[in-house]
Amino acid sequence: MYQAAEKTRELSFRGICFSDHYDFDPPKGIHRFTFHVESQQSEIENLKKAYPGLEILKGVEIGIQPVSMDAIDAFMKKHTFDTVIASMHFVRGHDPYHGKYYDGYAFREAYGIYLQDIFDCISTFRDFDILGHFDYIARYSPYKEHEISLKTFGDILDPILRILAENGKTFEINTKTYQSFAHGTPVLDVNILKRFRELGGAAVSLGSDAHSPERIGENFEYYSEVLKHCGFRYGVYYKKREPVFYAIDN
């Protein structure tokens, strides 16, 4: 954490939010990603003292999946964070990172199942602020199609975006997704951002998904310009579970 805080200061960012993974019900043979919440938050309090010029926030990236929602509800009732990101990492007994999930599916089926499970989770679970990396499923896919587009998946993306907009949640541009992976480079469909704006989405969150300090804030400048071209004037982050808007030009 200290290396990340130092890198954040080097980049002249105003702050950083630590949002480690907390996943339930991992597939067989897959490591369960969790952390000791009290220890994390104690370390963050120490960081605040060491870096008084930085805003340092406590977050969590909850791994949503339909089978885990009761456990997630119980976890959220026990803990307090500044920011809660809801992200799907496991799909119906598989971790897409390892590739087996895609066996036997065409890309429309593989991506569609993932999006449907996201919709099912956020239809009832609302104790989150940001929907993380909606197109995570495209990172590790073996298909030539690496774009989850509004044109192809609008029937499920539109209700997902509507739930977010109508309930004051936001959408994340996860900059880690749009880089080269083993089978190709995922592409962000800007029409999804425009549709979110049309539905009343006030702002979009930028997340670098940085698992190492050197990747903090990766490509934020580029995707800030993308947001402006899509009609957004503000970005957003969360503090004490309340949105904090900032002008993208700043």
Secondary structure, DSSP 8 states (H G I E B T S, - for coil): -HHHHHHHHHTT-SEEEEEEEEE-S--TT-------HHHHHHHHHHHHHH-TTSEEEEEEEEE--GGGHHHHHHHHHH---SEEEEE---BTTB-GGGSGGGTT--HHHHHHHHHHHHHHHHHH----SEE--TTGGGTS--SS--B--HHHHHHHHHHHHHHHHHTT-EEEEEGGGSS-BTTB--B--HHHHHHHHHTT---EEEE---SSGGGTTTTHHHHHHHHHHTT--EEEEEETTEEEEEETT-
